[in-house]
């Protein structure tokens, strides 16, 4: 996996979760503007993934 400055720990954790037998869903949350979407897009490269963005609207 290429370097993703400052997010290696998070990418490694997502990779561990991805390869677990029983995990099927993972929620990533946090305050606005910290790079959650960028992190997930980078992680999803070359993998079968589906991620849904919630906007907080009804």
Long-range contacts (C-beta under 8 A, 24 or more apart in sequence): 4-39, 4-42, 7-35, 7-39, 7-42, 10-39, 11-39, 11-42, 11-43, 14-39, 14-40, 14-43, 15-43, 18-43, 18-47
